[in-house]
Amino acid sequence: MRNEPPKKNHEHVIHYATEEGKSLDEVNGSIKVPEHAGFWKTLVAYTGPGILIAVGYMDPGNWITSIAGGAQFQYKLLAVVLISSLIAMLLQAMAAKLGIVTGKDLAQLTREHTGKVSGFILWVIAELAIMATDVAEIIGSAIALELLFHIPLVVGILITALDVLLLLLLMRLGFRKIEAIVATLVAVILLVFAYEVFLASPSLTGILNGYLPTAAIVENHGMLYLSLGIVGATVMPHDLYLGSSISQTRELDRSDPANIRKAIRFSTIDSNIQLFIAFIVNSLLLILGAALFYGTNSDLGRFVDLFNALSDSKIVGAIASPVLSMLFAVALLSSGQSSTITGTLSGQIIMEGFIRLHVPLWVQRVVTRVLSVTPVLIFAIIYKGNEAKIEGLLTFSQVFLSIALPFAIIPLVIFSSSKKLMGEFAAHRWVKICSWVATIVLIVLNVYLMMQTIGLIPG
């Protein structure tokens, strides 16, 4: 009698897992996990999806918002980076758990539990979020190409359209290879900025104080705008869909609820470790912007500015070196390309989940990329390759992601809390409270920002 409830819950889970098509069917359950191995060996087997998730939290969109935040407000927005990272850890753990327990991703479940009109609206918002993410990747990669090889910005934007071939090639190598390649790119980013921040000698006291929230973050319009940009760049809507899907890449025998618990446990550990690394990277970006640019010039804080400053002794003093500038550009290109991989996977998950349209990966990628490249290209042509204007578009894209985020969080919290869907694995009360508080605060802050922008309340 004691084992009866788990059995009932498991029968329910099997029913969900076998309905319709699997999420990312070509890699679903493709990676074997040792059954009776120790903690570390098991963790290694589960390590990988968290890396792909973390990439979305340190893409070029994070770079521009974090660097600008440090340049304009010194260390004050580190509190936003910290809070955003904690929210991300909570939500990604919920997303992974949802996928493991139900055998379906967030997009599939959202479509199944909404009407045609509401489902269509949510799909459009999710696709726009993918496009906003793509905008950051395109701009970051194009600027990196300009800095490294002096390729004109417009030409660099066109070149980024060809990276559709990258994931198509990697998918042939196997999902584990994709995880390893992305992990290498993440390591490059982390090492470059750790080294450059070390040379910049920032204020340790200022950094520690920066992690403490202040009322000025909400009261100052410019600070609030950048804060929402940081939130949008840190807690990525498409990553919630991605996390609920790639958590299913590990082979899982659902005949025993203990297996499900183990998968949830190790997937959560993997996710939290990788997101902690993303938190470190985002903190380093903001700290670097503060240490180099705060109080020097209000126009500083862009990619090009940071690239030039790293080799200009008049700005950064004795640490100036062309090598540091080149390392920065290499890290930027690594960030853009690693984000491209996860963005492509997310696009496939959203398209297949919401509209049940199974098209070749290259078709999905080409369509998404063309839709994303077009506005950036038009913008670049109108402003004749002006990097400042282009990076302004990038910051706006991150604010849009913050606005789109509740439309992914709300279904996630509802589904994760459902006893009908999750059985004994439904979210605990403290998880539901924290996730709902984060959602409500984010919505309120967005409404407040919009009211400030249109002048209904003073900014």
Number of C-alpha atoms within 10 A of each C-alpha: 4 6 8 9 12 16 14 12 19 22 14 17 23 16 11 16 19 12 10 10 14 20 27 21 12 12 18 19 18 16 16 12 18 12 8 8 11 9 9 10 13 17 19 12 18 27 22 27 25 26 24 28 24 33 27 30 30 28 29 32 32 29 28 28 34 34 27 27 29 27 27 25 21 24 28 25 29 30 21 25 26 22 17 23 24 16 19 25 21 17 23 28 24 28 28 29 29 31 25 28 30 26 26 25 30 30 31 24 21 21 20 13 12 13 11 12 9 13 18 15 13 21 22 15 19 26 18 20 25 24 22 23 29 28 28 31 28 31 28 31 27 25 28 28 23 19 23 16 10 11 16 14 25 21 14 22 26 17 15 21 18 11 17 20 12 14 21 15 11 16 16 10 11 14 19 18 14 21 18 15 14 23 20 14 20 25 14 18 22 20 13 18 23 16 12 19 18 12 14 21 13 17 13 10 9 15 20 13 15 21 18 15 16 14 7 12 19 17 15 14 18 15 18 22 25 25 26 26 28 31 29 30 33 34 27 26 26 28 27 26 28 33 29 28 30 28 29 31 23 22 17 20 12 17 13 12 19 12 14 18 15 13 25 23 16 19 27 23 18 21 27 22 16 24 26 17 20 26 24 18 24 29 25 25 27 30 32 29 31 29 20 25 26 21 13 12 10 11 12 21 29 20 24 18 14 21 20 19 24 26 20 17 13 10 15 18 14 13 17 19 16 14 11 20 22 18 20 24 25 21 23 25 26 24 28 28 25 25 27 28 23 23 26 24 22 26 23 24 26 26 20 20 26 21 15 15 13 13 12 9 16 15 12 19 24 17 10 22 24 13 15 22 20 15 13 22 22 12 17 19 13 11 13 14 17 14 18 17 14 22 21 13 19 28 27 20 24 31 25 20 29 27 22 21 24 18 17 23 23 15 18 25 21 15 23 27 21 14 13 13 20 21 20 17 21 21 21 11 10 9 17 17 13 13 20 17 12 17 19 13 12 19 17 11 18 19 13 18 22 15 14 18 14 10 10 10 11 11 16
